[in-house]
Amino acid sequence: AMASVAEILWDEMKRKRRIPSGSKSKVAQPFASQSMDELLQFLDGSQLKENDCIVSVIIHNIDGPGLRDCESQQSLARLACCSQVRLIASIDH
């Protein structure tokens, strides 16, 4: 899922022509083969000069059984900290 978010941001950057020269070498490989740290570094936007490309991630029922484990919550927290990502979530009450 993290690779999909990175691909969406990459496509948006290409569409807006916001890909700085020299950054292609860092993200030339498919996102699916990059480590979690590499994906998070890309999503954090340190390679961008402007902060106008973002990806919004909407999660329904963030406290549901499939996302309750510590690893999932940690990954979501790390994703939410990325400057290029906006995380919107609901809970089931």
N, C-alpha and C positions, 0 to 999 in steps of 0.2 A: 504494500500500500504506500509506503514511503517513497518508493521509486516512482510510482504513478504521480504523486504530488510533485516530485522533482521534474518529471517530464512535462507536466502541465505548466509549471513555471517556466521551463526552458522554451516551450512553444510560445508562451506569452512574451517572453523576452525577445525571441526572434521576430514575432509579429510587430513588436514596438521598436525593433532594432536597437535594443538596449544591451546587446552582448558586447562587452568591452573586448578590444583586441588583446590577444594573449590568454584569454580565459578558455579558449576552445581546447587547449591541451589538457586542462584539468577535468573537463567534462566530455571529452571526445568519446570515451567508452560508453556503452549503454548503461543507463542508470541502474538497471537490474543487476549488473555485476559489480556495482560499487558498494563499499562498506556503509554501514549505518552512519558512522562518523563523517564519511565523505558526503553522503546525502544531506546530513544535517548542516554541514559546513556550506554546501551549495545553497540550501534553503535559507540559511541565515543571511545570505546576501552580501557577504564581505567582498565579493568580486564586483558588485554593482556600484556605480557611481551615484545613481539616483535610486530612491526607494519608491518608485511608482509602479512596480510590477509585484503584485501579490497574488496568493492563492488562498481562497477561502475553503476551509474544510468544515463540513457540517456533519455532526455525529448525533444520531438519534439514540437516546438511552445510553449515555456514557457509563452509567453504573450497571448496565446489563451483564448477564452471566459471561458473555464472550469477552468483555473488557475489564472484568473485575480483578484479574490477576495482576500481581505487582509489575511484571514485565510490560504488559500492555499499558498500564497506567504510567509507568516511567517513560515509555516511548511517546505516549500522547503528551506528557509534560514537556519532553524535549522538543517535540514538534511545535508545541504552543509557544515555546521560547524563541523560535526562529523569526527573524525580522520580516521575512517575506511571506509569512503564513498568518492567517487569521483563523482561529479555531472557534467554532460555534457549536455548543452542545446542549442537549436537553437531557432531562432525567425522567424516569418513569416513577410517578408518585403513587 
